Amino acid sequence: MTPVLQTAGLTGGYGELQVFRDLSFTLASNEVLGILGPNGAGKTTLLRTLAGLLPRQAGIVSLDGQDLSRTQAWQRARAGLVMVPEGRQIIPGLTVLENLELTRASGRAGADEASFRTRVEQAWELFPRLAERRDQPGDALSGGEQQMLAIARALMMDPKALLLDEPTQGLAPIVVQELRGVLQKLAGRFAILLVEQNRAFMDGLATRSAEMRGGKLFAT
């Protein structure tokens, strides 16, 4: 199957500091690639570089054969390379629905009213608790509900590849189980790159996995 997300010789870090180097991998639309590794291994730096939130130091990032290496984060999101960051980063003063409405400015999907409403209804179906709280502000939600909102907001972008950074961090086991069920429903719809430290959670989702050590990826 033709890869959706592909890197070649990707190297990144902060300024002159090199955190990972020469990473080359592909991800097909029906795959979930799980990446494990200790804190400080460079997992989040990799996702932020893929999403365009950090500049690459070398190498190529392509999506559906389109070279995105020199594009900005918003351009990558519009192309379908969408990230759910660690810490969720929802807008706390906006309601659940208003957080979803922010995606309309992206120009990728749901710009017209009918398409947007269809995507909102799909989000409610995946996350019934968000539907119940649609008019509540983001800071009134539990940590698990905020994570659901962050994922729902990403799905409004109609991703081709979804980047998930530590989605279970700080969540109660029952919420983790609920989140696993949602991601299992999404698996196969688009490519998913999942960074996690919860191996049990990852093992139930990933079609293949790798460990990040010393700035490199090693298949596990």
ChimeraX attribute file (.defattr): number of C-alpha atoms within 10 A of each C-alpha:
attribute: neighborCount
match mode: 1-to-1
recipient: residues
	/A:1	7
	/A:2	11
	/A:3	17
	/A:4	21
	/A:5	24
	/A:6	22
	/A:7	20
	/A:8	15
	/A:9	15
	/A:10	22
	/A:11	23
	/A:12	27
	/A:13	20
	/A:14	12
	/A:15	10
	/A:16	8
	/A:17	9
	/A:18	13
	/A:19	18
	/A:20	22
	/A:21	19
	/A:22	18
	/A:23	19
	/A:24	16
	/A:25	14
	/A:26	15
	/A:27	21
	/A:28	20
	/A:29	19
	/A:30	18
	/A:31	22
	/A:32	25
	/A:33	22
	/A:34	25
	/A:35	24
	/A:36	24
	/A:37	18
	/A:38	12
	/A:39	9
	/A:40	13
	/A:41	18
	/A:42	21
	/A:43	27
	/A:44	18
	/A:45	18
	/A:46	25
	/A:47	21
	/A:48	21
	/A:49	21
	/A:50	28
	/A:51	27
	/A:52	24
	/A:53	16
	/A:54	18
	/A:55	20
	/A:56	21
	/A:57	20
	/A:58	15
	/A:59	16
	/A:60	20
	/A:61	25
	/A:62	19
	/A:63	21
	/A:64	18
	/A:65	12
	/A:66	12
	/A:67	14
	/A:68	20
	/A:69	21
	/A:70	13
	/A:71	13
	/A:72	14
	/A:73	21
	/A:74	15
	/A:75	17
	/A:76	22
	/A:77	23
	/A:78	18
	/A:79	21
	/A:80	22
	/A:81	28
	/A:82	28
	/A:83	28
	/A:84	25
	/A:85	21
	/A:86	16
	/A:87	15
	/A:88	20
	/A:89	13
	/A:90	21
	/A:91	16
	/A:92	15
	/A:93	13
	/A:94	17
	/A:95	20
	/A:96	29
	/A:97	19
	/A:98	16
	/A:99	20
	/A:100	24
	/A:101	18
	/A:102	13
	/A:103	20
	/A:104	16
	/A:105	11
	/A:106	16
	/A:107	14
	/A:108	17
	/A:109	19
	/A:110	21
	/A:111	15
	/A:112	10
	/A:113	9
	/A:114	10
	/A:115	12
	/A:116	19
	/A:117	14
	/A:118	13
	/A:119	20
	/A:120	21
	/A:121	13
	/A:122	15
	/A:123	21
	/A:124	16
	/A:125	12
	/A:126	19
	/A:127	19
	/A:128	14
	/A:129	14
	/A:130	21
	/A:131	16
	/A:132	11
	/A:133	16
	/A:134	18
	/A:135	13
	/A:136	17
	/A:137	17
	/A:138	24
	/A:139	15
	/A:140	14
	/A:141	19
	/A:142	11
	/A:143	19
	/A:144	21
	/A:145	20
	/A:146	22
	/A:147	25
	/A:148	25
	/A:149	27
	/A:150	24
	/A:151	26
	/A:152	23
	/A:153	24
	/A:154	23
	/A:155	24
	/A:156	25
	/A:157	25
	/A:158	20
	/A:159	22
	/A:160	21
	/A:161	27
	/A:162	25
	/A:163	23
	/A:164	23
	/A:165	23
	/A:166	20
	/A:167	26
	/A:168	23
	/A:169	16
	/A:170	12
	/A:171	16
	/A:172	11
	/A:173	10
	/A:174	10
	/A:175	17
	/A:176	18
	/A:177	13
	/A:178	13
	/A:179	22
	/A:180	18
	/A:181	14
	/A:182	15
	/A:183	16
	/A:184	13
	/A:185	10
	/A:186	15
	/A:187	17
	/A:188	14
	/A:189	13
	/A:190	19
	/A:191	24
	/A:192	30
	/A:193	21
	/A:194	24
	/A:195	27
	/A:196	22
	/A:197	19
	/A:198	14
	/A:199	15
	/A:200	9
	/A:201	17
	/A:202	21
	/A:203	12
	/A:204	12
	/A:205	21
	/A:206	20
	/A:207	14
	/A:208	14
	/A:209	21
	/A:210	17
	/A:211	18
	/A:212	20
	/A:213	16
	/A:214	13
	/A:215	20
	/A:216	18
	/A:217	21
	/A:218	12
	/A:219	10
	/A:220	10
